[in-house]
Amino acid sequence: MRNDKIIFGKRIKEEREKLGITREDFAKQNDITYSALSMYERGERSVRDEIKIRIAKNLNISLDYLIGMIDEPLPYKDVEQYLTGLGMKYYSKGAEKSLAQWSKLKNDLQQNDIISTVDSEISDERIKAIVQILNNNKEFIDILEQQYNENKNPK
């Protein structure tokens, strides 16, 4: 069994060092303590999703690579940029349609109690983290959907 914390830690340390960034500067850049970063790099501490996303963004490395889902260090792609790109690719109305979908996604997540409606303000970072998690688990979600449909409509 692989240890995800160790893989993540090893990879952020390698990528940080490739860029010539000190641990102290990288900790400041990611709004975490030097001690926390040191523990992340040694695989001794779990990392919250929003911090993983911030680290991936600041290293310009895909989160999939950092967490060990893929072995090739691809560039980071912002989830909002990804969603906007999908909207422009699949809908002729372009970016306006994508932004409308982004708003719809926020509303759907709110209405289904997936995210909070506190002060009617939803953190874009929280939504990006949720979407990233969903994207990272798309294969599994597809399997669950297939099983659900098979159980719903037995042959």
Phi, psi and omega in degrees: 000130181278153178256108184300324180296322180291316178300310180302311182299314180299317184288322178292324178296313179301313183291321178298315181292324176302324181277354179072029180262130178290158179299320180298313180294321181292322177298314179298316181300329183258007177057044175228166180280158176302317181299316179298314180299317179301317179291323177300312184295332177270357180073026184260357184215138176288151183242129177296150184303318182295330177286321176302316180297315180299316180296314179301316180297315182289334175271349186055046178231140181298144178296325178303320178291312184299325182268003173089012179283331176229160184257355180255126181285091179275158178296151178293141175232117180298135183299319179296318177297319178298313180295319178297317178299319177297317179299317180291329181286320188259349182233133184289340182283354172075214190298325180301319179296318180298316181294325176295320178294321178300315178296319178297318178301314178302312181297317179298317179296322178294309185296332180264017177057029176277328175229158185283153175252021181305127180055022181054020182243122179247130179291125176299325179298321179294317179295318179299320178297317179297314181296320179298318178298316178298317179297319181292340182245024184302317180302313180295319179297320177298319178296315179298318179297318178297316179296319178299313181295323177294320179289327180288324182236070180296146183273000000 
